[in-house]
């Protein structure tokens, strides 16, 4: 029986096509030599040169299947996945059977361009006959990617030649005011040093980066640094230093009054152990240190250490299982809001090697379930070391993308809204003695009025200067206290704030003496009511502590109102409010003999009652020292 004409032509064409396929064994000597040179170049990590040799081989033998396969592998090594796909598909068209050994690299290349469904189909086909750990791992990655479905917005921008060079730049960190950028540069591919740049508000760009120099930069490698939000402290990693406790230790340096930096100090035990401690990051109040440590049971994990009252660091604690897994977690970054933690992991479901995740702090202080930042921020490759500025939307990271200046460069991009931390402003100023004007070292606590939790606790420096972060979207009590002084009570209502500028507030503290008075700005009552609202408790407890620490104090709690309503009603309301505070103090163990409650109604205004702002100031609770025995 005769074959149909069309089938006969197809079979003839297929036979001709296969006859044209060239393998290494059948290639011309010149093409084979070029192929061998490409393999040698790859062994010496010269991928770009290897591509030139492969192009030479293909000029000699256009249907050289092995050359296309090697070209696909080489482009994959360079993370040029679109060209890798072209090479693999050329191989597939020339010799479908020749694709077998490179099916997984082909799948990775497809995944590298976001073609996850196609990549998954190829992995499934390969795994059906060649099950392997790599195939299983890729299958899990691509299944996660297909299920995630939606890409997130991502438009990275290279920071330019003022920051980036032919050398690798990475680990960017920025102060809360957005004016100082510090990063690591591997100079001449060998020595890691720190560079610093200042934001130029005129040109709206970063000024040319400068070597931070001695005493921070040395002949040894310094890397993985983090500058504190207030710019006063630099923490970083030093490996194989002469005074090291382990292979890599954490060090710190503080900024001097003249703008220079102190000689680095090893954080010592218990933070630094005999192993590998690296990638530090400070909380915005400089009281919590997050870092990565190699463990015996779970590889790289994220730990935290709390600063103690004497300034030392406490025993590091491993973050809970919502963050750490039996696999690797690295590059922790706590945002200026002190509520959002970014980190890298290959233990949580993701797209590839290490992915970047974020987790929110819960009301009880624990961490919520991590969220993958999504594709294409995360890719099939290693993704880590993300920094997000205080505005909550400007993110910085390092990458060797197509428009880099030769190696890893620092990029920025606008983080999509769902992943943003709280925009964080700040208040700064100094603390001083109201009678002598002397600047004071004091403790400043920022308290979330909804949860009662202290979100930041900072100490003013030797000159009384301070900076406290203010995450937008919440209302805060602001307490400043020092032994021998009445505490200062302030309030920041940022729940609906649209402000984008910081505040300056110089804090007067009154020495504890008879007739000293302070306003309790965070004692709250409902309109025309005298039942204390829950937001009052942090301030009341601060007052309890003041009285406990100073057992000889006697005080008067006074209530005041605006002029709305009758004089009689306002007087009664103010008396009842003062009594409510005194009752709370007594419930906490303060003797009744030390307390007086007085209501003054509208008789002692401190502002004009003709405005709403003035009325709000007049509605207040005060504490006055009536005796110091």
Secondary structure as GFF3:
##gff-version 3
##sequence-region A 1 629
A	DSSP	alpha_helix	5	20	.	.	.	ID=ss1
A	DSSP	alpha_helix	29	43	.	.	.	ID=ss2
A	DSSP	alpha_helix	47	60	.	.	.	ID=ss3
A	DSSP	alpha_helix	65	77	.	.	.	ID=ss4
A	DSSP	alpha_helix	81	94	.	.	.	ID=ss5
A	DSSP	three_ten_helix	96	102	.	.	.	ID=ss6
A	DSSP	alpha_helix	103	112	.	.	.	ID=ss7
A	DSSP	alpha_helix	116	129	.	.	.	ID=ss8
A	DSSP	alpha_helix	133	148	.	.	.	ID=ss9
A	DSSP	beta_strand	157	158	.	.	.	ID=ss10
A	DSSP	beta_strand	168	174	.	.	.	ID=ss11
A	DSSP	beta_strand	180	187	.	.	.	ID=ss12
A	DSSP	beta_strand	191	200	.	.	.	ID=ss13
A	DSSP	beta_strand	205	206	.	.	.	ID=ss14
A	DSSP	beta_strand	210	211	.	.	.	ID=ss15
A	DSSP	beta_strand	222	227	.	.	.	ID=ss16
A	DSSP	beta_strand	233	239	.	.	.	ID=ss17
A	DSSP	beta_strand	248	254	.	.	.	ID=ss18
A	DSSP	beta_strand	265	266	.	.	.	ID=ss19
A	DSSP	beta_strand	277	282	.	.	.	ID=ss20
A	DSSP	beta_strand	288	295	.	.	.	ID=ss21
A	DSSP	beta_strand	299	306	.	.	.	ID=ss22
A	DSSP	beta_strand	317	318	.	.	.	ID=ss23
A	DSSP	beta_strand	329	334	.	.	.	ID=ss24
A	DSSP	beta_strand	340	345	.	.	.	ID=ss25
A	DSSP	beta_strand	355	360	.	.	.	ID=ss26
A	DSSP	beta_strand	371	372	.	.	.	ID=ss27
A	DSSP	beta_strand	387	388	.	.	.	ID=ss28
A	DSSP	beta_strand	394	399	.	.	.	ID=ss29
A	DSSP	beta_strand	409	414	.	.	.	ID=ss30
A	DSSP	three_ten_helix	417	419	.	.	.	ID=ss31
A	DSSP	beta_strand	424	433	.	.	.	ID=ss32
A	DSSP	beta_strand	443	448	.	.	.	ID=ss33
A	DSSP	beta_strand	454	459	.	.	.	ID=ss34
A	DSSP	beta_strand	465	471	.	.	.	ID=ss35
A	DSSP	beta_strand	475	481	.	.	.	ID=ss36
A	DSSP	beta_strand	488	493	.	.	.	ID=ss37
A	DSSP	beta_strand	503	504	.	.	.	ID=ss38
A	DSSP	beta_strand	507	509	.	.	.	ID=ss39
A	DSSP	beta_strand	517	520	.	.	.	ID=ss40
A	DSSP	three_ten_helix	534	536	.	.	.	ID=ss41
A	DSSP	alpha_helix	537	549	.	.	.	ID=ss42
A	DSSP	beta_strand	553	560	.	.	.	ID=ss43
A	DSSP	alpha_helix	567	587	.	.	.	ID=ss44
A	DSSP	three_ten_helix	592	594	.	.	.	ID=ss45
A	DSSP	beta_strand	595	599	.	.	.	ID=ss46
A	DSSP	alpha_helix	612	618	.	.	.	ID=ss47
A	DSSP	beta_strand	620	628	.	.	.	ID=ss48
###
